[in-house]
Amino acid sequence: MLGGRAGAKIRRAFESSSLVCFVFDDARLIGVSRAITDGDYHAVIYDVAVHPDYQRRSIGSRMLSELLDRLPVWRVILVSDDADAQRFYRRLGFADYPDVLARLDRGRLYDDASHWDQIVSQPVTSSI
Ligand SMILES: CC(C)(COP(=O)(O)OP(=O)(O)OC[C@H]1O[C@@H](n2cnc3c(N)ncnc32)[C@H](O)[C@@H]1OP(=O)(O)O)[C@@H](O)C(=O)NCCC(=O)NCCS
């Protein structure tokens, strides 16, 4: 489960990414992240997550560092609406970039459309 997503769709997303980073503690998956890039100019980093039991142990920093070392491009974008995570990214050199626009089709976020129906019926606390 990653950000409310699970199953074949999130698996395909990782398989289709240009770079993926997985961190294991023995057989236990404790960290994930991925990037999509054209290899020359642009890259986007997605789905950076460390298991709660393992946070604040530099695992997220190390994953970002490993991804960035393999992204020889002039602009790397990432999206995060989590204030804590934004502090983490700012420490790693990411800054506000106001020229970014996004077009959202929220119904495509989850495999199961009913999952989205449950979420939109809850109060919205943040949005892009
Ligand atoms: C944000 C996240 C990736 C950071 O990974 P991490 O391994 O915990 O980060 P690090 O240990 O490398 O932290 C480095 C620094 O980032 C900052 N930081 C990290 N997590 C933070 C938090 N929760 N609150 C405030 N600052 C934080 C701190 O400054 C920290 O340094 P410090 O521990 O010396 O104070 C991780 O906390 C996480 O997965 N959070 C949940 C995000 C999520 O749900 N993502 C889903 C995306 S789909």
The ligand as a Gaussian input file, in Angstrom:
#p B3LYP/6-31G(d) Opt

LIG

0 1
 C        9.562000      12.211000       4.162000
 C       10.303000      10.865000       4.294000
 C       10.467000      10.227000       2.919000
 C       11.677000      11.168000       4.868000
 O       12.396000       9.962000       4.983000
 P       13.305000       9.703000       6.249000
 O       14.107000       8.479000       6.019000
 O       12.440000       9.717000       7.470000
 O       14.220000      11.024000       6.235000
 P       15.685000      11.228000       6.796000
 O       15.926000      10.393000       8.002000
 O       16.628000      11.073000       5.673000
 O       15.525000      12.745000       7.262000
 C       16.400000      13.753000       6.955000
 C       15.816000      15.083000       7.454000
 O       14.574000      15.402000       6.836000
 C       13.736000      16.075000       7.805000
 N       12.575000      15.222000       8.078000
 C       12.391000      13.934000       7.745000
 N       11.190000      13.499000       8.148000
 C       10.609000      14.564000       8.767000
 C        9.375000      14.748000       9.420000
 N        8.461000      13.763000       9.504000
 N        9.107000      15.958000       9.957000
 C       10.012000      16.953000       9.879000
 N       11.210000      16.829000       9.289000
 C       11.507000      15.650000       8.723000
 C       14.554000      16.251000       9.045000
 O       15.196000      17.490000       8.963000
 C       15.544000      15.114000       8.951000
 O       16.722000      15.343000       9.635000
 P       16.824000      15.072000      11.223000
 O       16.257000      13.702000      11.480000
 O       18.290000      15.209000      11.490000
 O       16.004000      16.160000      11.870000
 C        9.581000       9.910000       5.269000
 O        9.444000      10.561000       6.506000
 C        8.241000       9.440000       4.768000
 O        8.139000       8.438000       4.061000
 N        7.178000      10.141000       5.126000
 C        5.858000       9.780000       4.646000
 C        5.721000      10.358000       3.244000
 C        4.671000       9.635000       2.472000
 O        3.665000       9.213000       2.995000
 N        4.939000       9.524000       1.173000
 C        4.022000       8.885000       0.306000
 C        4.288000       9.385000      -1.056000
 S        3.151000       8.670000      -2.167000

